[in-house]
Amino acid sequence: MHKVLTFALLVGLGTAPLVASTAADAKQSRKSANTVTACSERGGFDCYTARVFDSRVGRKMVLRRGTVIDCGPDCRDTLRRETVDFWETLRENGS
């Protein structure tokens, strides 16, 4: 009986981290499915997070003051170029 109880206890303890990890992963993926965060590659600003949603013409992002922009091929790169590295991107493109 002691061996069965020990085995059950070990099995229970062994699966507890898996359950907690799965719940944490689900919460993280749910959050990241609706938002995107971009950090500056040039050190100008820290990071910027925007809400992402699907539209009839592709994925779009909502910036802090309500401006909606297209994601293009990569939401994170577009967000970085249009927010945290905006002035550096303009300078780089000669505009």
Backbone hydrogen bonds, N-H to C=O, Kabsch-Sander energy under -0.5 kcal/mol:
donor,donor_aa,acceptor,acceptor_aa,energy
5,L,1,M,-2.3
6,T,2,H,-2.4
7,F,3,K,-2.5
8,A,4,V,-2.5
9,L,5,L,-2.3
10,L,6,T,-2.6
11,V,7,F,-2.6
12,G,8,A,-2.4
13,L,9,L,-2.5
14,G,10,L,-2.1
15,T,11,V,-1.6
16,A,12,G,-1.1
19,V,15,T,-2.1
20,A,16,A,-2.4
21,S,17,P,-2.6
22,T,18,L,-2.4
23,A,19,V,-2.1
24,A,20,A,-2.2
25,D,21,S,-2.7
26,A,22,T,-2.3
27,K,23,A,-2.0
28,Q,24,A,-2.5
29,S,25,D,-2.8
30,R,26,A,-2.0
31,K,27,K,-2.0
32,S,28,Q,-2.8
33,A,29,S,-1.4
34,N,30,R,-0.7
34,N,31,K,-1.0
35,T,31,K,-0.8
36,V,50,A,-2.3
38,A,48,Y,-2.6
40,S,46,D,-2.2
48,Y,38,A,-2.4
50,A,36,V,-2.5
51,R,62,V,-1.3
52,V,34,N,-3.1
53,F,60,K,-2.5
55,S,58,G,-2.0
58,G,55,S,-1.2
60,K,53,F,-2.9
61,M,69,I,-2.9
62,V,51,R,-2.5
63,L,61,M,-0.6
63,L,67,T,-3.4
66,G,63,L,-2.0
69,I,61,M,-2.3
71,C,59,R,-2.4
74,D,71,C,-0.7
78,T,74,D,-2.4
79,L,75,C,-2.8
80,R,76,R,-2.3
81,R,77,D,-2.6
82,E,78,T,-2.4
83,T,79,L,-1.1
85,D,80,R,-2.7
86,F,83,T,-1.4
89,T,85,D,-2.5
90,L,86,F,-2.1
91,R,87,W,-2.4
92,E,88,E,-2.4
93,N,89,T,-1.9
94,G,90,L,-0.6
94,G,91,R,-0.7
95,S,90,L,-2.0
